[in-house]
Amino acid sequence: MKLFNKVIYRGLHGNIVKFLIDWYGKVSNIVKWNDCFSRCVIVKSGIRQGGILSPLLFNIYTDSLILGLKSSDLGCHMRGLYVGCIAYADDLLLLSGSVVLLQKMLNMCSDHTEQLDIQFNTKKSCLLHNSNSFNKKKIYS
């Protein structure tokens, strides 16, 4: 229901919201493993995997997180444009000039995802450190 409240808040026409509620109210899954099929299970939450609207709906759902990061002014900027959080479908890329600020961004994300009732997949998370400086190990003879 949180998704539909956010869609309504965004000003989507009532008929479109009714269509989405009806469409998502009929989601069910069956799992095939080898030649066996599971029983049909009704899906009551989440966004359809592979659905054409799923990236857009997920971005609407997580928009408050992205706007929170932007308003915190943590993260990187390019020519005055905030690029500290780049979102595509269900992936988020956080960019920061320091590890300390990146940790603050991660803390904000963690706090906000509890409100959204979503979780980060820590197995898919990684950190890339890029720097011009490095420590040279001095070799003494």
Buried (B, 14 or more C-beta within 10 A) or exposed (E): EEBBEBBEEEEBEEEEBEEBEEEBEEBEEEEEEEEEEEEEEEBEEEBBEEBEEBBEBBBBBBBBBBEBBBEBEBBBEEEEEBEBBBBEEBEBEBBBEEEEBBEBBBEBBEEBBEEBEBEEEEEEEEEEEEEEEEEEEEEEE
